[in-house]
């Protein structure tokens, strides 16, 4: 279990009440920290990587650049460093995304426009041939235009684009590493420091269903970076699917909408 603070990580381990958890010092926002941690684990064989670290402007002292650096660049940083340690036959990578990823791709979140990237620019985020250069371009567009006209929209856009790109990154990884099972998922609207004041009622433990599914379910050889809803069911990338709705069959995924005019 990676933690920026070994002390806080050890306290978290005590709440888990398991002897099978080893805490390692890891800050996904730092090249040095990630490389140091991977070096310490050299020789180990890992079953899975869980890219779960995430921040938003609700966290004290967090900037827009921090949101991007941790939520998406941090995931790539971890994969680049730890990929050699993953089991080549049964290894998995699971990215903790968010329902706002769908909102960003469709162009609307909580009834408001989100993002400056055009529909054409965002189309890559649901494409099976997405490249890192295309993902980076979407990030660059949003940064160029300041993410939004005010603090609220800036935060939603930065978080939304980071999670949409994280979802697309799973598709990219699945294509480049067909021997691995790579997925992304949303935990649901969980009551945490990030969602305080927005009406979230689910407890953190309620947000584990989709991630457990991604890590341990038999997803079959057809799974190519699929996105799973909080109920553990496959969901589309360009539109929202409510928990309990019929599982996405991969046939129609909608299309990215246009964000604010430039």
Secondary structure in CASP SS format (residue, H / E / C, confidence):
PFRMAT SS
TARGET T0000
AUTHOR 0000-0000-0000
METHOD secondary structure of the structure
MODEL  1
X C 1.00
X E 1.00
X E 1.00
X C 1.00
X C 1.00
X H 1.00
X H 1.00
X H 1.00
X H 1.00
X H 1.00
X H 1.00
X H 1.00
X H 1.00
X H 1.00
X H 1.00
X H 1.00
X C 1.00
X C 1.00
X C 1.00
X C 1.00
X C 1.00
X C 1.00
X C 1.00
X E 1.00
X E 1.00
X C 1.00
X C 1.00
X C 1.00
X C 1.00
X C 1.00
X H 1.00
X H 1.00
X H 1.00
X H 1.00
X H 1.00
X H 1.00
X H 1.00
X H 1.00
X H 1.00
X H 1.00
X C 1.00
X C 1.00
X C 1.00
X C 1.00
X C 1.00
X E 1.00
X C 1.00
X E 1.00
X E 1.00
X E 1.00
X E 1.00
X C 1.00
X C 1.00
X C 1.00
X C 1.00
X C 1.00
X C 1.00
X C 1.00
X C 1.00
X C 1.00
X C 1.00
X C 1.00
X C 1.00
X H 1.00
X H 1.00
X H 1.00
X H 1.00
X H 1.00
X H 1.00
X H 1.00
X H 1.00
X H 1.00
X H 1.00
X H 1.00
X H 1.00
X H 1.00
X H 1.00
X H 1.00
X H 1.00
X H 1.00
X H 1.00
X H 1.00
X H 1.00
X H 1.00
X H 1.00
X E 1.00
X C 1.00
X C 1.00
X C 1.00
X C 1.00
X C 1.00
X E 1.00
X E 1.00
X E 1.00
X E 1.00
X E 1.00
X C 1.00
X C 1.00
X C 1.00
X H 1.00
X H 1.00
X H 1.00
X H 1.00
X H 1.00
X H 1.00
X H 1.00
X C 1.00
X E 1.00
X E 1.00
X C 1.00
X C 1.00
X E 1.00
X E 1.00
X C 1.00
X C 1.00
X C 1.00
X C 1.00
X C 1.00
X H 1.00
X H 1.00
X H 1.00
X H 1.00
X H 1.00
X H 1.00
X H 1.00
X H 1.00
X C 1.00
X C 1.00
X C 1.00
X C 1.00
X C 1.00
X H 1.00
X H 1.00
X H 1.00
X H 1.00
X H 1.00
X H 1.00
X H 1.00
X H 1.00
X H 1.00
X H 1.00
X H 1.00
X H 1.00
X H 1.00
X C 1.00
X C 1.00
X C 1.00
X C 1.00
X C 1.00
X C 1.00
X H 1.00
X H 1.00
X H 1.00
X H 1.00
X H 1.00
X H 1.00
X H 1.00
X H 1.00
X H 1.00
X H 1.00
X H 1.00
X H 1.00
X H 1.00
X H 1.00
X H 1.00
X H 1.00
X H 1.00
X H 1.00
X H 1.00
X H 1.00
X H 1.00
X H 1.00
X H 1.00
X H 1.00
X H 1.00
X H 1.00
X C 1.00
X C 1.00
X C 1.00
X C 1.00
X E 1.00
X E 1.00
X E 1.00
X E 1.00
X E 1.00
X C 1.00
X C 1.00
X C 1.00
X C 1.00
X E 1.00
X C 1.00
X C 1.00
X C 1.00
X C 1.00
X C 1.00
X C 1.00
X C 1.00
X C 1.00
X C 1.00
X C 1.00
X C 1.00
X E 1.00
X C 1.00
X H 1.00
X H 1.00
X H 1.00
X H 1.00
X H 1.00
X H 1.00
X H 1.00
X H 1.00
X H 1.00
X H 1.00
X H 1.00
X H 1.00
X H 1.00
X C 1.00
X C 1.00
X C 1.00
X C 1.00
X C 1.00
X C 1.00
X C 1.00
X C 1.00
X C 1.00
X C 1.00
X E 1.00
X E 1.00
X C 1.00
X C 1.00
X C 1.00
X C 1.00
X C 1.00
X E 1.00
X E 1.00
X C 1.00
X C 1.00
X C 1.00
X C 1.00
X C 1.00
X C 1.00
X C 1.00
X C 1.00
X C 1.00
X C 1.00
X C 1.00
X C 1.00
X C 1.00
X C 1.00
X C 1.00
X C 1.00
X C 1.00
X C 1.00
X C 1.00
X C 1.00
X C 1.00
X C 1.00
X C 1.00
X C 1.00
X C 1.00
X C 1.00
X C 1.00
END
